[in-house]
């Protein structure tokens, strides 16, 4: 399944969350990730994210799209992502 | 069509982009929006966003999903969004 994930976490946890999400998904914009994962891979990512975050303060939103063919992706302006420009 | 949109823009333009995107979509997390738009509504949003942003510096990524039934949405931790917590 295709995953689009965004997070908004306390600044103390940003670096660890970034490192975790980059292990599983492609980093496309500040706190935004996407990519193809199996159910097992996603379950693992979810478990690790929940272990890292403070549920009262941090937020992760995940859209599971059944297949890449079900959506079109469009970029306006610059295509940031894996340019190391973000923390 | 169902739209998921994220932006990363220069701090000088954040307030205007937020105001623009909130006119068309639901604000679900810092710089993240989603909602159902017609093609005409999306074309209008895109035109206004392109007029506001500096394409060399700012980035908007949009996923057009054919229908809400094609994805599942999941939230880990807090459900921020329209809580006025963000600029």
Backbone of each chain as nested JSON, in Angstrom:
{
  "chains": [
    {"id": "A", "residues": [
      {"number": 1, "name": "UNK", "atoms": {"N": [0.839, -1.181, 0.0], "CA": [0.0, 0.0, 0.0], "C": [0.889, 1.251, 0.0]}},
      {"number": 2, "name": "UNK", "atoms": {"N": [0.323, 2.294, -0.58], "CA": [1.082, 3.536, -0.667], "C": [0.759, 4.403, 0.54]}},
      {"number": 3, "name": "UNK", "atoms": {"N": [1.833, 4.913, 1.163], "CA": [1.672, 5.682, 2.395], "C": [2.075, 7.147, 2.17]}},
      {"number": 4, "name": "UNK", "atoms": {"N": [1.202, 8.057, 2.656], "CA": [1.558, 9.472, 2.766], "C": [1.482, 9.774, 4.263]}},
      {"number": 5, "name": "UNK", "atoms": {"N": [2.57, 10.289, 4.838], "CA": [2.58, 10.505, 6.287], "C": [3.111, 11.905, 6.603]}},
      {"number": 6, "name": "UNK", "atoms": {"N": [2.47, 12.565, 7.572], "CA": [2.94, 13.871, 8.026], "C": [3.002, 13.83, 9.541]}},
      {"number": 7, "name": "UNK", "atoms": {"N": [3.964, 14.503, 10.103], "CA": [4.002, 14.558, 11.576], "C": [4.228, 15.985, 12.043]}},
      {"number": 8, "name": "UNK", "atoms": {"N": [3.759, 16.233, 13.256], "CA": [3.975, 17.526, 13.922], "C": [4.313, 17.147, 15.359]}},
      {"number": 9, "name": "UNK", "atoms": {"N": [5.604, 17.194, 15.703], "CA": [6.036, 16.711, 17.007], "C": [6.838, 17.779, 17.722]}},
      {"number": 10, "name": "UNK", "atoms": {"N": [6.972, 17.617, 19.01], "CA": [7.767, 18.546, 19.822], "C": [9.194, 18.609, 19.255]}},
      {"number": 11, "name": "UNK", "atoms": {"N": [9.765, 19.808, 19.271], "CA": [11.08, 20.029, 18.641], "C": [12.136, 19.064, 19.199]}},
      {"number": 12, "name": "UNK", "atoms": {"N": [11.974, 18.661, 20.464], "CA": [12.948, 17.727, 21.071], "C": [12.934, 16.364, 20.377]}},
      {"number": 13, "name": "UNK", "atoms": {"N": [11.835, 16.045, 19.721], "CA": [11.703, 14.701, 19.108], "C": [11.832, 14.726, 17.588]}},
      {"number": 14, "name": "UNK", "atoms": {"N": [11.977, 15.9, 16.984], "CA": [11.976, 15.995, 15.518], "C": [13.098, 15.159, 14.905]}},
      {"number": 15, "name": "UNK", "atoms": {"N": [14.298, 15.29, 15.432], "CA": [15.447, 14.606, 14.815], "C": [15.247, 13.09, 14.816]}},
      {"number": 16, "name": "UNK", "atoms": {"N": [14.758, 12.563, 15.936], "CA": [14.554, 11.098, 16.028], "C": [13.42, 10.645, 15.106]}},
      {"number": 17, "name": "UNK", "atoms": {"N": [12.337, 11.453, 15.049], "CA": [11.221, 11.067, 14.174], "C": [11.663, 11.101, 12.708]}},
      {"number": 18, "name": "UNK", "atoms": {"N": [12.442, 12.129, 12.358], "CA": [12.938, 12.238, 10.981], "C": [13.774, 11.011, 10.629]}},
      {"number": 19, "name": "UNK", "atoms": {"N": [14.671, 10.649, 11.534], "CA": [15.554, 9.494, 11.295], "C": [14.717, 8.222, 11.117]}},
      {"number": 20, "name": "UNK", "atoms": {"N": [13.717, 8.064, 11.992], "CA": [12.856, 6.87, 11.909], "C": [12.117, 6.824, 10.582]}},
      {"number": 21, "name": "UNK", "atoms": {"N": [11.408, 7.936, 10.231], "CA": [10.576, 7.924, 9.013], "C": [11.43, 7.764, 7.745]}},
      {"number": 22, "name": "UNK", "atoms": {"N": [12.651, 8.318, 7.774], "CA": [13.508, 8.199, 6.588], "C": [13.991, 6.763, 6.373]}},
      {"number": 23, "name": "UNK", "atoms": {"N": [13.917, 5.958, 7.418], "CA": [14.296, 4.538, 7.267], "C": [13.249, 3.779, 6.461]}},
      {"number": 24, "name": "UNK", "atoms": {"N": [12.031, 4.261, 6.477], "CA": [10.927, 3.536, 5.832], "C": [10.404, 4.235, 4.575]}},
      {"number": 25, "name": "UNK", "atoms": {"N": [10.437, 5.564, 4.562], "CA": [9.758, 6.316, 3.506], "C": [10.672, 7.387, 2.913]}},
      {"number": 26, "name": "UNK", "atoms": {"N": [10.212, 7.946, 1.804], "CA": [10.967, 9.041, 1.169], "C": [10.527, 10.371, 1.769]}},
      {"number": 27, "name": "UNK", "atoms": {"N": [11.453, 11.167, 2.105], "CA": [11.205, 12.477, 2.719], "C": [10.957, 13.493, 1.607]}},
      {"number": 28, "name": "UNK", "atoms": {"N": [9.771, 14.023, 1.506], "CA": [9.444, 14.877, 0.362], "C": [9.288, 16.345, 0.715]}},
      {"number": 29, "name": "UNK", "atoms": {"N": [9.089, 16.633, 1.964], "CA": [8.966, 18.035, 2.375], "C": [9.071, 18.098, 3.895]}},
      {"number": 30, "name": "UNK", "atoms": {"N": [9.217, 19.225, 4.48], "CA": [9.352, 19.355, 5.919], "C": [8.273, 18.546, 6.642]}},
      {"number": 31, "name": "UNK", "atoms": {"N": [8.695, 17.477, 7.331], "CA": [7.77, 16.617, 8.095], "C": [6.773, 15.868, 7.231]}},
      {"number": 32, "name": "UNK", "atoms": {"N": [7.084, 15.677, 5.976], "CA": [6.174, 14.972, 5.051], "C": [6.932, 13.842, 4.354]}},
      {"number": 33, "name": "UNK", "atoms": {"N": [6.306, 12.648, 4.33], "CA": [6.972, 11.462, 3.79], "C": [5.989, 10.662, 2.949]}},
      {"number": 34, "name": "UNK", "atoms": {"N": [6.53, 9.903, 2.005], "CA": [5.638, 9.035, 1.236], "C": [6.427, 7.841, 0.719]}},
      {"number": 35, "name": "UNK", "atoms": {"N": [5.668, 6.779, 0.328], "CA": [6.335, 5.615, -0.244], "C": [5.505, 4.362, -0.091]}},
      {"number": 36, "name": "UNK", "atoms": {"N": [5.966, 3.311, -0.719], "CA": [5.28, 2.008, -0.729], "C": [5.773, 1.196, 0.461]}},
      {"number": 37, "name": "UNK", "atoms": {"N": [4.828, 0.677, 1.254], "CA": [5.201, -0.193, 2.386], "C": [4.301, -1.422, 2.404]}},
      {"number": 38, "name": "UNK", "atoms": {"N": [4.842, -2.529, 2.869], "CA": [3.989, -3.684, 3.131], "C": [3.253, -3.436, 4.448]}},
      {"number": 39, "name": "UNK", "atoms": {"N": [2.255, -4.263, 4.729], "CA": [1.519, -4.1, 6.002], "C": [2.461, -4.301, 7.184]}},
      {"number": 40, "name": "UNK", "atoms": {"N": [3.355, -5.275, 7.027], "CA": [4.283, -5.585, 8.124], "C": [5.243, -4.41, 8.351]}},
      {"number": 41, "name": "UNK", "atoms": {"N": [5.746, -3.835, 7.253], "CA": [6.663, -2.692, 7.404], "C": [5.944, -1.525, 8.072]}},
      {"number": 42, "name": "UNK", "atoms": {"N": [4.689, -1.288, 7.652], "CA": [3.947, -0.172, 8.24], "C": [3.7, -0.407, 9.725]}},
      {"number": 43, "name": "UNK", "atoms": {"N": [3.352, -1.646, 10.077], "CA": [3.097, -1.974, 11.494], "C": [4.353, -1.693, 12.331]}},
      {"number": 44, "name": "UNK", "atoms": {"N": [5.494, -2.012, 11.759], "CA": [6.772, -1.781, 12.453], "C": [7.02, -0.273, 12.616]}},
      {"number": 45, "name": "UNK", "atoms": {"N": [6.82, 0.48, 11.544], "CA": [7.015, 1.934, 11.61], "C": [6.083, 2.539, 12.655]}},
      {"number": 46, "name": "UNK", "atoms": {"N": [4.828, 2.109, 12.647], "CA": [3.829, 2.634, 13.583], "C": [4.246, 2.353, 15.023]}},
      {"number": 47, "name": "UNK", "atoms": {"N": [4.709, 1.143, 15.262], "CA": [5.118, 0.761, 16.627], "C": [6.277, 1.629, 17.091]}},
      {"number": 48, "name": "UNK", "atoms": {"N": [7.265, 1.81, 16.213], "CA": [8.436, 2.616, 16.594], "C": [8.05, 4.081, 16.798]}},
      {"number": 49, "name": "UNK", "atoms": {"N": [7.135, 4.587, 15.94], "CA": [6.717, 5.994, 16.074], "C": [5.973, 6.196, 17.392]}},
      {"number": 50, "name": "UNK", "atoms": {"N": [5.086, 5.261, 17.702], "CA": [4.312, 5.393, 18.948], "C": [5.209, 5.308, 20.179]}},
      {"number": 51, "name": "UNK", "atoms": {"N": [6.303, 4.56, 20.046], "CA": [7.231, 4.444, 21.182], "C": [7.998, 5.762, 21.38]}},
      {"number": 52, "name": "UNK", "atoms": {"N": [8.211, 6.482, 20.291], "CA": [9.004, 7.72, 20.327], "C": [8.17, 8.925, 20.762]}},
      {"number": 53, "name": "UNK", "atoms": {"N": [6.895, 8.953, 20.317], "CA": [6.144, 10.199, 20.463], "C": [5.391, 10.314, 21.786]}},
      {"number": 54, "name": "UNK", "atoms": {"N": [5.009, 11.56, 22.122], "CA": [4.148, 11.812, 23.281], "C": [2.743, 12.048, 22.712]}},
      {"number": 55, "name": "UNK", "atoms": {"N": [1.839, 11.094, 22.88], "CA": [0.53, 11.182, 22.225], "C": [-0.286, 12.409, 22.635]}},
      {"number": 56, "name": "UNK", "atoms": {"N": [0.054, 12.971, 23.763], "CA": [-0.712, 14.156, 24.204], "C": [-0.243, 15.418, 23.492]}},
      {"number": 57, "name": "UNK", "atoms": {"N": [0.953, 15.324, 22.9], "CA": [1.536, 16.555, 22.349], "C": [1.845, 16.414, 20.854]}},
      {"number": 58, "name": "UNK", "atoms": {"N": [2.185, 15.201, 20.437], "CA": [2.639, 14.984, 19.063], "C": [1.513, 14.393, 18.209]}},
      {"number": 59, "name": "UNK", "atoms": {"N": [1.653, 14.619, 16.901], "CA": [0.614, 14.126, 15.978], "C": [1.252, 13.557, 14.716]}},
      {"number": 60, "name": "UNK", "atoms": {"N": [0.767, 12.38, 14.313], "CA": [1.161, 11.799, 13.032], "C": [-0.137, 11.475, 12.296]}},
      {"number": 61, "name": "UNK", "atoms": {"N": [-0.244, 11.893, 11.047], "CA": [-1.399, 11.533, 10.234], "C": [-0.901, 10.7, 9.057]}},
      {"number": 62, "name": "UNK", "atoms": {"N": [-1.559, 9.586, 8.833], "CA": [-1.151, 8.674, 7.769], "C": [-2.342, 8.405, 6.845]}},
      {"number": 63, "name": "UNK", "atoms": {"N": [-2.122, 8.567, 5.546], "CA": [-3.115, 8.166, 4.556], "C": [-2.585, 6.893, 3.895]}},
      {"number": 64, "name": "UNK", "atoms": {"N": [-3.364, 5.843, 3.982], "CA": [-3.033, 4.583, 3.305], "C": [-3.821, 4.542, 1.994]}},
      {"number": 65, "name": "UNK", "atoms": {"N": [-3.146, 4.679, 0.883], "CA": [-3.835, 4.615, -0.417], "C": [-3.58, 3.229, -0.998]}},
      {"number": 66, "name": "UNK", "atoms": {"N": [-4.636, 2.596, -1.485], "CA": [-4.496, 1.18, -1.873], "C": [-3.406, 0.963, -2.908]}},
      {"number": 67, "name": "UNK", "atoms": {"N": [-3.283, 1.857, -3.846], "CA": [-2.207, 1.681, -4.854], "C": [-1.842, 3.042, -5.424]}},
      {"number": 68, "name": "UNK", "atoms": {"N": [-0.626, 3.1, -5.933], "CA": [-0.147, 4.379, -6.47], "C": [-0.999, 4.84, -7.651]}},
      {"number": 69, "name": "UNK", "atoms": {"N": [-1.663, 3.877, -8.287], "CA": [-2.48, 4.22, -9.466], "C": [-3.759, 4.962, -9.063]}},
      {"number": 70, "name": "UNK", "atoms": {"N": [-4.054, 5.037, -7.777], "CA": [-5.3, 5.666, -7.319], "C": [-5.149, 7.156, -7.082]}},
      {"number": 71, "name": "UNK", "atoms": {"N": [-3.962, 7.681, -7.275], "CA": [-3.847, 9.132, -7.078], "C": [-2.851, 9.716, -8.077]}},
      {"number": 72, "name": "UNK", "atoms": {"N": [-2.963, 11.03, -8.228], "CA": [-1.966, 11.774, -9.011], "C": [-1.278, 12.742, -8.062]}},
      {"number": 73, "name": "UNK", "atoms": {"N": [-0.019, 12.903, -8.281], "CA": [0.754, 13.776, -7.402], "C": [1.231, 14.977, -8.212]}},
      {"number": 74, "name": "UNK", "atoms": {"N": [1.115, 16.176, -7.637], "CA": [1.491, 17.394, -8.361], "C": [2.328, 18.276, -7.432]}},
      {"number": 75, "name": "UNK", "atoms": {"N": [3.346, 18.897, -7.985], "CA": [4.165, 19.808, -7.179], "C": [4.11, 21.197, -7.778]}},
      {"number": 76, "name": "UNK", "atoms": {"N": [3.822, 22.184, -6.95], "CA": [3.88, 23.58, -7.384], "C": [5.161, 24.162, -6.791]}},
      {"number": 77, "name": "UNK", "atoms": {"N": [5.911, 24.88, -7.613], "CA": [7.139, 25.499, -7.11], "C": [8.248, 24.486, -6.985]}},
      {"number": 78, "name": "UNK", "atoms": {"N": [9.064, 24.696, -5.989], "CA": [10.275, 23.907, -5.816], "C": [9.962, 22.486, -5.359]}},
      {"number": 79, "name": "UNK", "atoms": {"N": [10.777, 21.5, -5.81], "CA": [10.601, 20.117, -5.337], "C": [11.67, 19.882, -4.28]}},
      {"number": 80, "name": "UNK", "atoms": {"N": [11.401, 20.131, -2.975], "CA": [12.435, 19.994, -1.948], "C": [12.789, 18.538, -1.745]}},
      {"number": 81, "name": "UNK", "atoms": {"N": [12.286, 17.966, -0.648], "CA": [12.514, 16.554, -0.364], "C": [13.967, 16.296, 0.006]}},
      {"number": 82, "name": "UNK", "atoms": {"N": [14.509, 15.201, -0.492], "CA": [15.804, 14.706, -0.041], "C": [16.956, 15.648, -0.417]}},
      {"number": 83, "name": "UNK", "atoms": {"N": [16.806, 16.942, 0.005], "CA": [17.891, 17.867, -0.365], "C": [18.656, 18.289, 0.89]}},
      {"number": 84, "name": "UNK", "atoms": {"N": [18.32, 17.665, 2.005], "CA": [19.053, 17.982, 3.234], "C": [18.802, 19.392, 3.715]}},
      {"number": 85, "name": "UNK", "atoms": {"N": [17.769, 20.004, 3.182], "CA": [17.551, 21.417, 3.532], "C": [16.781, 21.514, 4.851]}},
      {"number": 86, "name": "UNK", "atoms": {"N": [16.206, 20.401, 5.27], "CA": [15.336, 20.488, 6.448], "C": [15.971, 19.71, 7.585]}},
      {"number": 87, "name": "UNK", "atoms": {"N": [15.559, 20.037, 8.791], "CA": [15.961, 19.183, 9.917], "C": [14.818, 18.2, 10.099]}}
    ]},
    {"id": "B", "residues": [
      {"number": 1, "name": "UNK", "atoms": {"N": [-12.896, 15.222, -6.505], "CA": [-11.717, 14.479, -6.153], "C": [-11.256, 14.911, -4.754]}},
      {"number": 2, "name": "UNK", "atoms": {"N": [-10.611, 13.968, -4.088], "CA": [-10.147, 14.259, -2.73], "C": [-8.709, 14.765, -2.793]}},
      {"number": 3, "name": "UNK", "atoms": {"N": [-8.478, 15.882, -2.094], "CA": [-7.162, 16.533, -2.142], "C": [-6.462, 16.442, -0.781]}},
      {"number": 4, "name": "UNK", "atoms": {"N": [-5.175, 16.061, -0.829], "CA": [-4.298, 16.181, 0.339], "C": [-3.202, 17.147, -0.109]}},
      {"number": 5, "name": "UNK", "atoms": {"N": [-3.01, 18.242, 0.634], "CA": [-2.029, 19.246, 0.204], "C": [-1.12, 19.642, 1.366]}},
      {"number": 6, "name": "UNK", "atoms": {"N": [0.164, 19.784, 1.068], "CA": [1.123, 20.245, 2.077], "C": [1.927, 21.375, 1.451]}},
      {"number": 7, "name": "UNK", "atoms": {"N": [2.284, 22.341, 2.252], "CA": [3.146, 23.393, 1.702], "C": [4.302, 23.686, 2.647]}},
      {"number": 8, "name": "UNK", "atoms": {"N": [5.365, 24.195, 2.052], "CA": [6.53, 24.643, 2.824], "C": [6.944, 25.948, 2.149]}},
      {"number": 9, "name": "UNK", "atoms": {"N": [6.594, 27.077, 2.78], "CA": [6.825, 28.369, 2.146], "C": [7.604, 29.278, 3.08]}},
      {"number": 10, "name": "UNK", "atoms": {"N": [8.177, 30.314, 2.493], "CA": [8.926, 31.305, 3.268], "C": [8.018, 31.876, 4.366]}},
      {"number": 11, "name": "UNK", "atoms": {"N": [8.593, 32.1, 5.536], "CA": [7.799, 32.536, 6.705], "C": [6.983, 33.799, 6.389]}},
      {"number": 12, "name": "UNK", "atoms": {"N": [7.485, 34.644, 5.483], "CA": [6.765, 35.874, 5.127], "C": [5.424, 35.573, 4.446]}},
      {"number": 13, "name": "UNK", "atoms": {"N": [5.32, 34.372, 3.876], "CA": [4.104, 34.044, 3.097], "C": [3.194, 33.047, 3.814]}},
      {"number": 14, "name": "UNK", "atoms": {"N": [3.598, 32.556, 4.979], "CA": [2.829, 31.499, 5.645], "C": [1.399, 31.954, 5.951]}},
      {"number": 15, "name": "UNK", "atoms": {"N": [1.254, 33.14, 6.516], "CA": [-0.08, 33.595, 6.929], "C": [-1.033, 33.677, 5.735]}},
      {"number": 16, "name": "UNK", "atoms": {"N": [-0.535, 34.199, 4.617], "CA": [-1.403, 34.327, 3.425], "C": [-1.74, 32.966, 2.839]}},
      {"number": 17, "name": "UNK", "atoms": {"N": [-0.737, 32.052, 2.823], "CA": [-1.014, 30.724, 2.272], "C": [-2.016, 29.986, 3.161]}},
      {"number": 18, "name": "UNK", "atoms": {"N": [-1.861, 30.144, 4.466], "CA": [-2.779, 29.48, 5.405], "C": [-4.205, 29.982, 5.166]}},
      {"number": 19, "name": "UNK", "atoms": {"N": [-4.341, 31.301, 5.038], "CA": [-5.655, 31.899, 4.813], "C": [-6.264, 31.372, 3.501]}},
      {"number": 20, "name": "UNK", "atoms": {"N": [-5.432, 31.312, 2.462], "CA": [-5.913, 30.827, 1.156], "C": [-6.366, 29.369, 1.254]}},
      {"number": 21, "name": "UNK", "atoms": {"N": [-5.501, 28.493, 1.774], "CA": [-5.829, 27.053, 1.791], "C": [-7.036, 26.77, 2.69]}},
      {"number": 22, "name": "UNK", "atoms": {"N": [-7.185, 27.555, 3.776], "CA": [-8.328, 27.316, 4.669], "C": [-9.659, 27.707, 3.996]}},
      {"number": 23, "name": "UNK", "atoms": {"N": [-9.586, 28.528, 2.967], "CA": [-10.816, 28.862, 2.24], "C": [-11.329, 27.674, 1.429]}},
      {"number": 24, "name": "UNK", "atoms": {"N": [-10.436, 26.767, 1.074], "CA": [-10.822, 25.656, 0.195], "C": [-10.825, 24.303, 0.904]}},
      {"number": 25, "name": "UNK", "atoms": {"N": [-9.921, 24.141, 1.878], "CA": [-9.708, 22.813, 2.461], "C": [-9.711, 22.87, 3.987]}},
      {"number": 26, "name": "UNK", "atoms": {"N": [-9.747, 21.693, 4.61], "CA": [-9.683, 21.606, 6.076], "C": [-8.224, 21.53, 6.517]}},
      {"number": 27, "name": "UNK", "atoms": {"N": [-7.908, 22.314, 7.469], "CA": [-6.535, 22.382, 7.994], "C": [-6.351, 21.275, 9.026]}},
      {"number": 28, "name": "UNK", "atoms": {"N": [-5.524, 20.305, 8.755], "CA": [-5.444, 19.144, 9.652], "C": [-4.159, 19.077, 10.465]}},
      {"number": 29, "name": "UNK", "atoms": {"N": [-3.14, 19.785, 10.027], "CA": [-1.898, 19.804, 10.799], "C": [-1.047, 20.958, 10.282]}},
      {"number": 30, "name": "UNK", "atoms": {"N": [-0.01, 21.304, 10.918], "CA": [0.854, 22.409, 10.497], "C": [1.168, 22.298, 9.0]}},
      {"number": 31, "name": "UNK", "atoms": {"N": [0.656, 23.217, 8.206], "CA": [0.909, 23.25, 6.746], "C": [0.329, 22.052, 6.006]}},
      {"number": 32, "name": "UNK", "atoms": {"N": [-0.658, 21.386, 6.574], "CA": [-1.262, 20.213, 5.928], "C": [-2.778, 20.393, 5.842]}},
      {"number": 33, "name": "UNK", "atoms": {"N": [-3.335, 20.125, 4.644], "CA": [-4.756, 20.366, 4.401], "C": [-5.355, 19.207, 3.622]}},
      {"number": 34, "name": "UNK", "atoms": {"N": [-6.647, 19.013, 3.783], "CA": [-7.3, 17.973, 2.988], "C": [-8.762, 18.324, 2.807]}},
      {"number": 35, "name": "UNK", "atoms": {"N": [-9.37, 17.674, 1.773], "CA": [-10.791, 17.89, 1.557], "C": [-11.202, 17.592, 0.13]}},
      {"number": 36, "name": "UNK", "atoms": {"N": [-12.489, 17.617, -0.1], "CA": [-13.082, 17.324, -1.408], "C": [-13.208, 18.626, -2.192]}},
      {"number": 37, "name": "UNK", "atoms": {"N": [-12.668, 18.627, -3.429], "CA": [-12.794, 19.803, -4.298], "C": [-13.232, 19.363, -5.69]}},
      {"number": 38, "name": "UNK", "atoms": {"N": [-13.977, 20.228, -6.366], "CA": [-14.246, 19.983, -7.776], "C": [-12.994, 20.388, -8.561]}},
      {"number": 39, "name": "UNK", "atoms": {"N": [-12.941, 20.007, -9.841], "CA": [-11.779, 20.382, -10.668], "C": [-11.683, 21.903, -10.775]}},
      {"number": 40, "name": "UNK", "atoms": {"N": [-12.83, 22.54, -10.892], "CA": [-12.845, 24.008, -11.026], "C": [-12.338, 24.661, -9.744]}},
      {"number": 41, "name": "UNK", "atoms": {"N": [-12.793, 24.16, -8.589], "CA": [-12.323, 24.719, -7.313], "C": [-10.815, 24.529, -7.178]}},
      {"number": 42, "name": "UNK", "atoms": {"N": [-10.332, 23.327, -7.544], "CA": [-8.888, 23.081, -7.407], "C": [-8.102, 24.008, -8.337]}},
      {"number": 43, "name": "UNK", "atoms": {"N": [-8.614, 24.191, -9.564], "CA": [-7.904, 25.069, -10.526], "C": [-7.805, 26.484, -9.961]}},
      {"number": 44, "name": "UNK", "atoms": {"N": [-8.858, 26.935, -9.293], "CA": [-8.872, 28.275, -8.683], "C": [-7.856, 28.35, -7.541]}},
      {"number": 45, "name": "UNK", "atoms": {"N": [-7.855, 27.325, -6.665], "CA": [-6.897, 27.293, -5.549], "C": [-5.463, 27.307, -6.09]}},
      {"number": 46, "name": "UNK", "atoms": {"N": [-5.221, 26.5, -7.101], "CA": [-3.868, 26.396, -7.675], "C": [-3.417, 27.742, -8.239]}},
      {"number": 47, "name": "UNK", "atoms": {"N": [-4.325, 28.402, -8.939], "CA": [-3.995, 29.703, -9.542], "C": [-3.649, 30.726, -8.452]}},
      {"number": 48, "name": "UNK", "atoms": {"N": [-4.467, 30.757, -7.395], "CA": [-4.213, 31.715, -6.313], "C": [-2.919, 31.385, -5.565]}},
      {"number": 49, "name": "UNK", "atoms": {"N": [-2.654, 30.069, -5.383], "CA": [-1.42, 29.676, -4.678], "C": [-0.203, 30.079, -5.506]}},
      {"number": 50, "name": "UNK", "atoms": {"N": [-0.257, 29.829, -6.802], "CA": [0.893, 30.16, -7.673], "C": [1.126, 31.657, -7.719]}},
      {"number": 51, "name": "UNK", "atoms": {"N": [0.044, 32.428, -7.585], "CA": [0.192, 33.893, -7.595], "C": [0.877, 34.371, -6.307]}},
      {"number": 52, "name": "UNK", "atoms": {"N": [0.66, 33.624, -5.203], "CA": [1.193, 34.026, -3.898], "C": [2.647, 33.597, -3.706]}},
      {"number": 53, "name": "UNK", "atoms": {"N": [2.976, 32.41, -4.228], "CA": [4.258, 31.824, -3.835], "C": [5.423, 32.227, -4.738]}},
      {"number": 54, "name": "UNK", "atoms": {"N": [6.643, 32.033, -4.21], "CA": [7.857, 32.209, -5.009], "C": [8.322, 30.81, -5.402]}},
      {"number": 55, "name": "UNK", "atoms": {"N": [8.156, 30.44, -6.668], "CA": [8.429, 29.049, -7.072], "C": [9.875, 28.613, -6.838]}},
      {"number": 56, "name": "UNK", "atoms": {"N": [10.768, 29.563, -6.721], "CA": [12.176, 29.196, -6.505], "C": [12.434, 28.84, -5.044]}},
      {"number": 57, "name": "UNK", "atoms": {"N": [11.486, 29.241, -4.169], "CA": [11.774, 29.081, -2.742], "C": [10.694, 28.25, -2.044]}},
      {"number": 58, "name": "UNK", "atoms": {"N": [9.46, 28.364, -2.538], "CA": [8.32, 27.727, -1.869], "C": [7.923, 26.42, -2.582]}},
      {"number": 59, "name": "UNK", "atoms": {"N": [7.282, 25.544, -1.793], "CA": [6.881, 24.254, -2.363], "C": [5.48, 23.879, -1.878]}},
      {"number": 60, "name": "UNK", "atoms": {"N": [4.644, 23.431, -2.816], "CA": [3.33, 22.875, -2.476], "C": [3.271, 21.502, -3.143]}},
      {"number": 61, "name": "UNK", "atoms": {"N": [2.905, 20.475, -2.395], "CA": [2.711, 19.153, -2.984], "C": [1.238, 18.781, -2.799]}},
      {"number": 62, "name": "UNK", "atoms": {"N": [0.641, 18.323, -3.873], "CA": [-0.786, 17.984, -3.845], "C": [-0.964, 16.548, -4.331]}},
      {"number": 63, "name": "UNK", "atoms": {"N": [-1.706, 15.749, -3.545], "CA": [-2.096, 14.424, -3.988], "C": [-3.587, 14.495, -4.318]}},
      {"number": 64, "name": "UNK", "atoms": {"N": [-3.923, 14.168, -5.556], "CA": [-5.325, 14.093, -5.983], "C": [-5.741, 12.625, -5.918]}},
      {"number": 65, "name": "UNK", "atoms": {"N": [-6.595, 12.274, -4.975], "CA": [-7.054, 10.89, -4.878], "C": [-8.456, 10.845, -5.469]}},
      {"number": 66, "name": "UNK", "atoms": {"N": [-8.692, 9.869, -6.324], "CA": [-9.946, 9.874, -7.085], "C": [-11.179, 9.925, -6.198]}},
      {"number": 67, "name": "UNK", "atoms": {"N": [-11.162, 9.228, -5.101], "CA": [-12.336, 9.275, -4.199], "C": [-11.89, 8.927, -2.796]}},
      {"number": 68, "name": "UNK", "atoms": {"N": [-12.686, 9.393, -1.837], "CA": [-12.331, 9.162, -0.437], "C": [-12.309, 7.669, -0.12]}},
      {"number": 69, "name": "UNK", "atoms": {"N": [-13.022, 6.905, -0.921], "CA": [-13.079, 5.457, -0.645], "C": [-11.771, 4.764, -1.016]}},
      {"number": 70, "name": "UNK", "atoms": {"N": [-10.864, 5.456, -1.678], "CA": [-9.614, 4.831, -2.123], "C": [-8.507, 4.905, -1.083]}},
      {"number": 71, "name": "UNK", "atoms": {"N": [-8.792, 5.504, 0.054], "CA": [-7.737, 5.514, 1.063], "C": [-8.341, 5.402, 2.449]}},
      {"number": 72, "name": "UNK", "atoms": {"N": [-7.456, 5.048, 3.401], "CA": [-7.846, 5.077, 4.818], "C": [-6.937, 6.08, 5.499]}},
      {"number": 73, "name": "UNK", "atoms": {"N": [-7.506, 6.786, 6.423], "CA": [-6.761, 7.821, 7.136], "C": [-6.602, 7.398, 8.591]}},
      {"number": 74, "name": "UNK", "atoms": {"N": [-5.407, 7.571, 9.127], "CA": [-5.147, 7.133, 10.501], "C": [-4.377, 8.228, 11.226]}},
      {"number": 75, "name": "UNK", "atoms": {"N": [-4.737, 8.47, 12.485], "CA": [-4.009, 9.473, 13.266], "C": [-3.366, 8.807, 14.469]}},
      {"number": 76, "name": "UNK", "atoms": {"N": [-2.093, 9.064, 14.668], "CA": [-1.398, 8.592, 15.878], "C": [-1.225, 9.809, 16.766]}},
      {"number": 77, "name": "UNK", "atoms": {"N": [-1.527, 9.642, 18.065], "CA": [-1.365, 10.753, 18.985], "C": [-2.476, 11.763, 18.829]}},
      {"number": 78, "name": "UNK", "atoms": {"N": [-2.13, 13.008, 19.034], "CA": [-3.11, 14.083, 19.088], "C": [-3.682, 14.38, 17.715]}},
      {"number": 79, "name": "UNK", "atoms": {"N": [-4.974, 14.76, 17.647], "CA": [-5.587, 15.166, 16.375], "C": [-5.626, 16.698, 16.388]}},
      {"number": 80, "name": "UNK", "atoms": {"N": [-4.582, 17.388, 15.892], "CA": [-4.574, 18.86, 15.966], "C": [-5.619, 19.433, 15.034]}},
      {"number": 81, "name": "UNK", "atoms": {"N": [-5.159, 19.96, 13.904], "CA": [-6.075, 20.522, 12.908], "C": [-6.693, 21.806, 13.407]}},
      {"number": 82, "name": "UNK", "atoms": {"N": [-7.961, 22.01, 13.119], "CA": [-8.634, 23.284, 13.332], "C": [-8.705, 23.656, 14.803]}},
      {"number": 83, "name": "UNK", "atoms": {"N": [-7.534, 23.663, 15.49], "CA": [-7.592, 24.021, 16.918], "C": [-6.921, 25.382, 17.13]}},
      {"number": 84, "name": "UNK", "atoms": {"N": [-6.555, 26.023, 16.02], "CA": [-5.967, 27.358, 16.167], "C": [-4.6, 27.331, 16.832]}},
      {"number": 85, "name": "UNK", "atoms": {"N": [-4.026, 26.132, 16.902], "CA": [-2.745, 26.021, 17.631], "C": [-1.592, 26.445, 16.725]}},
      {"number": 86, "name": "UNK", "atoms": {"N": [-1.873, 26.492, 15.428], "CA": [-0.76, 26.745, 14.524], "C": [-0.927, 28.107, 13.891]}},
      {"number": 87, "name": "UNK", "atoms": {"N": [0.173, 28.648, 13.377], "CA": [0.042, 29.852, 12.542], "C": [-0.096, 29.304, 11.116]}}
    ]}
  ]
}
